[in-house]
Amino acid sequence: MATFKYVLVNNTVKMRYSFARGVKITKSVKVSLNNPKNWIPKSQKIKECREESGAKQNNFHLNDIRAQFEKEVAEIQRDNAIITNDDLIDIADYIIGNKQRRAAKTKIEFMDLLYDFGNTKNKLSPTSGEVLKSGTQQSYRSTYKCLQNFEAETSKKITFESINLNFFNDFREWCSERDYKEGTFGKFIKNIKALMNAGLELEHHTNHAHQKKGFKVYLSKDEDIFLDETELDQLFNLDLKKDSLDDIVRDWFIIGANTGFRAGEYAQLSSLNIETIDNQKVITKTTEKTGVKVALPVIKPQLLKTLKKRDFEFPKKVHKDTINIVIKELAKLAGITKPVEITDTRLSGKQSIVKPKYELVKNQTSRRSFCTNAYLNNIEAHKIMIFSGHKKLETFMRYIKADHLQKAKLLEAEPFFQK
């Protein structure tokens, strides 16, 4: 939200205007006080007194600057243009210093739009009409930072018209030299394609090169692990001091592994999400991705005991980065230490790595464990997807992690394999 305020710095009045993350200015308005005690911070005015003979005129001047400044900003917004620091400085110089305005910015470029989508609160997607999720905006900010570095190091300016197969190949080579994972590069390309589509919708360009087959999104091929039911029992049965950090982290992980909720959704859960329907406790939740309200019965012993421990209150909230650190130590303590071979897939090539399993446990492992264990227990995929929030079956099947032996066990009961 935009804010305009006056502050007194060394007896000089300065305006401070903040429009969005990283878009703000502080500038002197050429009004000074004889005595700083005559500044009224609450009303942002000068006290009218003998010591400040020009107070009344200066207060009118301050009001006029504020009104003009906000009017100029509103006009830029009405033109569907993106406001930058240069725009704010230009407006301030025009109003305060009587300088000539720059020529109006007539063209919005790709990096402007990407920055806007990553930093403007409650930003609506022009393609879906929905408010962008915080995770999506964080991903856009990461992409913006990467592309900034690409521009700086290659001296190649990114515009709507420059995004074509040549750009794709140059950017891929640049990312490969910096040892990016295929999945990370894929996320960058996915975001670039999304912003190019948004630019088409907003009529900022007419370039369709990003829609060619060669301009493809690389899917993550990292072999993320899951904890089977025995390993979850090992973690659940750890004897930890109640409400210690270890206890809280373990309980959140167990809740995720028995509900399929995303780690980012933990902060939204409270006792209001636990209801009683026909004498049965259920957790109700609107899934983050699909916006569907689901009700999950509190039946599984691990989930029931975990919630009963605090009289059906959820544990204290813990930042997901903290969970990522602590859960590895807890998995090690629980004896989840068997060697696991994984493939580290980067743009520069693949590499097989062997690590103890506890080192690979992280926030997302709880949700992945829920989905995979439910699938291995013959629950139909579309039913699991209701709780996990996956929209596409193809995405869900890539997401679950069951090795070839476990998948084979699922086929044992099929008549086709018994003939």
Sequence and secondary structure as in RCSB ss.txt:
>XXXX:A:sequence
MATFKYVLVNNTVKMRYSFARGVKITKSVKVSLNNPKNWIPKSQKIKECREESGAKQNNFHLNDIRAQFEKEVAE
IQRDNAIITNDDLIDIADYIIGNKQRRAAKTKIEFMDLLYDFGNTKNKLSPTSGEVLKSGTQQSYRSTYKCLQNF
EAETSKKITFESINLNFFNDFREWCSERDYKEGTFGKFIKNIKALMNAGLELEHHTNHAHQKKGFKVYLSKDEDI
FLDETELDQLFNLDLKKDSLDDIVRDWFIIGANTGFRAGEYAQLSSLNIETIDNQKVITKTTEKTGVKVALPVIK
PQLLKTLKKRDFEFPKKVHKDTINIVIKELAKLAGITKPVEITDTRLSGKQSIVKPKYELVKNQTSRRSFCTNAY
LNNIEAHKIMIFSGHKKLETFMRYIKADHLQKAKLLEAEPFFQK
>XXXX:A:secstr
  EEEEEEETTEEEEEEEEETTEEEEEEEEEE S GGGEETTTTEE  BTTBTTHHHHHHHHHHHHHHHHHHHHH
HHHTT    HHHHHHHHHHHHS            HHHHHHHHHHSTT B TTT SB  HHHHHHHHHHHHHHHHH
HHHH     TTT SHHHHHHHHHHHHHTT BHHHHHHHHHHHHHHHHHHHHTTS    GGGSTTS          
   HHHHHHHHT    TTSHHHHHHHHHHHHHHH   GGGGGG  GGGEEEETTEEEEEEE TTT  EEEEES S
HHHHHHHHTTTS       HHHHHHHHHHHHHHTT   EEEEEEEETTEEEEEEEEGGGG  HHHHHHHHHHHHH
HTT  HHHHHHHH    HHHHHHH    HHHHHHHHTT GGGG 
